[in-house]
Amino acid sequence: MILIVDGGSTKADWIALDKNKKEIFRTTTLGINPSVLSKNEMTDNILSSQELLNIKNDVLQIHFYGAGCGTPKAAKNLQEVLETTFNNSKVFISEDTLGAVYASSGKKPSIVCILGTGSNSCYYDGKNINTSAPSLGYSIMDEASGNYFGKILLRDFYYNKMPKKIASAFQDSFNLDTDLVKMNLYRKPNPNMYLASFAKFMFDYKDEKYIRKMIKKGFQNFFYYRILPFKKDSKTPIYFIGSVAYYFRDILEKVATKNNLTVTDVIQRPIDNLVEFHRNNSF
């Protein structure tokens, strides 16, 4: 049995294939990000799935593409968790950007971007992945991601910078007790997921001027820091992966046009494309 995994900070999508690469089942667990989770937390999230628990001795290969896998220490911690949990398996760990490349452009040169709980980008030349800058995560980078917009929403609410109508709806949607907010930000695990949870609010109010202006500015920052440094023209395909890009595609395309670039495609969940890529290529 083979497991293909798209591991984000909020959730991880798992698909099990048999030796003929036919799908056996699929499941979703809580996120598996080794940069923010301990080994025990990652193990607990994996074993929360009864489907994965049932087949843990039958898996021979795991291809894991995940957020937070870009540093040797984080990747090693995740590898040890997977090898211990699926003790008969050979484990291959790659950054989520490589998974995004496989799920979108395949092996063709392109710029591939992720806009989900976190954000990232790369230029794939057909063989190697190149980045414009290292990703330092949710606290100081991650432009235009869920946690990026979550920070802005929280800050604007507490500074009374939201339009009254939006602020009222925001207050009705979340428990905004200051002690609870600070506990989730500074005492509890996964503050990036907590911040990103507020960004879901934008989907219901995406036609409001305040929301659209915020998103447009966030996307422009992403282009400025994460796409324009590659110095590619409009002939280079640009793919986006993730729910933030998917639900605000119209704004994304306008920002791309403003920068003399074109969005080739937006993929909300890459797991199916990723599996198809594995079916058509040897590993």
C-alpha positions in Angstrom: 0.0 0.0 0.0 1.1 3.6 -0.8 0.0 6.7 1.0 0.0 10.1 -0.8 -0.3 13.0 1.7 -0.9 16.7 1.2 -0.1 18.0 4.7 -1.2 21.5 5.6 -1.2 23.3 8.9 -5.0 23.2 9.3 -5.6 19.7 7.8 -3.9 16.9 6.0 -5.4 15.0 3.1 -4.4 11.3 2.8 -5.1 8.9 -0.1 -4.2 5.2 0.0 -3.3 3.4 -3.2 -2.8 -0.3 -3.8 0.1 -1.7 -5.7 -1.6 -0.9 -9.0 -2.1 2.7 -7.8 -5.8 2.3 -7.6 -7.4 4.3 -4.7 -8.4 2.2 -1.7 -9.7 5.1 0.5 -9.1 8.7 1.5 -9.3 10.5 4.8 -8.6 13.9 6.3 -6.8 14.5 9.6 -5.9 17.6 11.6 -2.8 19.4 10.2 0.7 17.8 10.3 3.1 20.7 10.3 6.5 19.7 11.9 7.6 23.3 12.4 4.8 24.0 14.9 3.8 20.6 16.3 5.6 18.2 18.6 6.2 14.6 17.7 3.4 13.5 20.1 1.0 16.0 18.6 1.7 14.8 15.0 1.3 11.2 16.1 -2.0 11.9 17.8 -3.3 13.7 14.7 -2.4 10.8 12.5 -3.8 8.1 14.8 -7.1 10.0 15.2 -8.0 8.5 11.9 -9.3 4.9 12.3 -8.6 4.3 8.6 -4.9 5.0 9.0 -4.8 3.1 12.3 -6.2 0.0 10.6 -3.6 -0.1 7.8 -0.5 1.2 9.6 1.3 -2.1 9.2 0.4 -2.5 5.5 1.9 0.7 4.2 5.1 0.2 2.2 5.6 3.8 0.9 4.6 7.3 2.1 5.0 10.3 -0.1 4.4 13.3 2.2 4.3 16.9 0.8 3.9 19.3 3.7 3.9 22.7 5.2 6.8 23.2 7.6 9.0 20.5 6.0 11.6 22.9 4.6 14.2 22.6 7.3 16.2 19.5 8.1 15.2 19.3 11.7 11.5 19.6 11.1 11.6 17.1 8.2 13.6 14.6 10.4 11.1 14.9 13.2 8.2 14.1 10.8 10.1 11.3 9.2 10.7 9.7 12.6 7.0 10.0 13.5 5.9 8.4 10.2 8.5 5.6 10.3 7.5 4.8 13.9 3.8 4.9 13.2 3.9 3.1 9.8 6.8 0.8 10.8 7.1 -1.1 7.5 7.1 1.9 5.3 9.7 3.8 3.4 9.1 7.5 3.9 9.7 10.4 1.4 9.2 13.9 2.7 9.1 17.0 0.6 8.0 20.6 1.0 4.5 21.5 0.2 5.8 23.6 -2.7 7.0 20.5 -4.5 3.6 18.9 -4.0 2.0 22.1 -5.4 4.3 21.9 -8.5 3.4 18.3 -9.1 -0.3 19.0 -8.7 -0.3 22.0 -11.1 2.4 22.2 -13.7 3.7 18.7 -13.4 7.2 18.9 -14.8 6.9 22.1 -16.8 8.6 25.4 -15.8 6.3 27.6 -13.9 5.7 29.8 -10.8 3.7 28.0 -8.2 2.2 29.6 -5.2 0.4 28.5 -2.1 -2.3 30.6 -0.4 -3.8 28.6 2.4 -3.3 28.8 6.2 0.2 29.9 5.3 1.7 31.1 2.0 4.7 30.4 -0.1 5.9 30.5 -3.7 8.6 29.0 -5.9 9.8 29.0 -9.5 10.2 25.5 -10.9 12.5 25.3 -13.9 11.5 21.8 -14.9 14.1 20.1 -12.6 14.7 22.2 -9.5 12.7 24.4 -7.2 14.0 28.0 -6.6 12.6 30.3 -4.0 12.8 34.1 -3.8 13.4 34.0 0.0 13.3 31.5 2.8 9.9 31.2 4.5 10.0 32.3 8.2 6.4 31.4 8.8 3.3 32.9 10.2 4.7 35.5 12.6 6.5 37.8 10.1 5.8 36.4 6.6 3.0 34.5 5.0 1.6 37.4 3.0 -2.0 36.9 1.8 -2.5 33.7 3.8 -5.3 32.8 6.1 -3.3 33.7 9.2 -2.1 37.0 7.6 -5.7 38.1 7.0 -6.8 36.8 10.4 -4.2 39.1 12.1 -5.6 42.1 10.1 -9.2 41.3 11.0 -8.4 41.0 14.7 -6.3 44.1 14.8 -8.8 46.2 12.9 -11.6 45.0 15.2 -9.8 45.9 18.4 -8.6 49.2 17.0 -12.2 50.0 15.9 -11.1 50.3 12.3 -13.7 48.0 10.9 -17.0 49.4 9.4 -19.7 49.1 12.1 -21.7 46.6 10.0 -18.7 44.3 9.6 -17.6 44.7 13.2 -21.0 43.7 14.4 -21.0 40.6 12.2 -17.5 39.7 13.2 -18.3 40.0 16.9 -21.3 37.7 16.4 -19.2 35.1 14.6 -16.4 34.6 17.2 -15.7 34.6 20.9 -13.6 37.7 21.1 -13.0 37.8 24.9 -9.5 39.4 25.1 -8.2 36.8 27.6 -9.4 34.0 25.4 -7.8 35.5 22.3 -4.5 36.1 24.0 -4.5 32.5 25.4 -4.9 31.1 21.9 -2.3 33.4 20.5 0.4 33.0 23.2 -0.3 29.9 25.3 -2.1 27.3 23.2 -0.5 25.4 20.3 -1.1 26.2 16.6 -1.6 30.0 16.8 -1.3 30.0 13.0 -4.4 27.8 12.7 -6.2 30.0 15.2 -5.5 33.2 13.3 -6.5 31.5 10.0 -9.9 30.5 11.5 -10.8 34.2 11.5 -10.1 34.5 7.7 -13.1 32.3 7.0 -15.2 35.3 7.9 -14.0 37.0 4.7 -15.7 34.4 2.5 -19.2 35.4 3.7 -18.5 39.1 3.2 -16.3 39.1 0.1 -18.4 41.6 -1.7 -18.0 44.3 1.0 -15.6 47.1 0.1 -13.6 46.8 3.3 -12.9 43.1 2.7 -12.1 43.4 -0.9 -9.7 46.3 -0.3 -7.9 44.2 2.4 -7.6 41.2 0.1 -6.4 43.2 -2.8 -3.7 44.8 -0.7 -2.7 41.4 0.7 -2.4 39.9 -2.8 -0.3 42.9 -4.0 2.1 42.3 -1.1 2.3 38.7 -2.0 3.1 39.5 -5.6 5.7 42.1 -4.5 7.6 39.8 -2.1 6.9 36.4 -3.6 6.4 36.6 -7.4 8.0 39.7 -8.8 11.5 38.8 -7.5 11.5 35.9 -9.9 11.5 38.5 -12.8 9.4 36.4 -15.1 7.1 37.8 -17.8 3.5 36.9 -18.7 4.6 33.9 -20.8 5.5 32.0 -17.6 2.5 30.0 -16.2 1.5 31.0 -12.7 -0.5 28.5 -10.6 -2.1 29.1 -7.2 -3.0 26.4 -4.6 -5.3 26.8 -1.6 -8.7 28.1 -0.5 -7.7 31.8 -0.1 -6.7 31.9 -3.8 -9.6 29.8 -4.8 -12.4 31.9 -3.2 -10.9 35.2 -4.2 -9.8 34.3 -7.6 -11.4 37.3 -9.2 -9.4 39.7 -7.1 -6.3 37.6 -7.6 -6.6 37.8 -11.3 -7.0 41.6 -11.2 -3.9 42.0 -9.1 -2.0 39.7 -11.5 -3.1 41.9 -14.5 -2.0 45.0 -12.6 1.5 43.4 -12.4 1.4 42.4 -16.1 1.1 38.8 -15.3 -1.6 36.1 -15.8 -3.0 33.5 -13.4 -3.0 30.2 -15.3 -5.1 28.2 -12.9 -6.2 28.0 -9.2 -6.6 24.7 -7.5 -8.4 24.6 -4.1 -7.3 21.1 -3.0 -4.3 19.6 -4.8 -4.5 16.0 -3.5 -6.3 14.5 -6.5 -3.9 16.1 -9.0 -1.0 14.9 -6.8 -2.2 11.3 -6.9 -2.7 11.5 -10.7 0.9 12.7 -11.0 2.1 9.7 -9.0 0.1 7.4 -11.1 1.8 8.7 -14.3 5.4 8.9 -13.0 7.8 6.4 -11.4 9.2 7.0 -7.9 
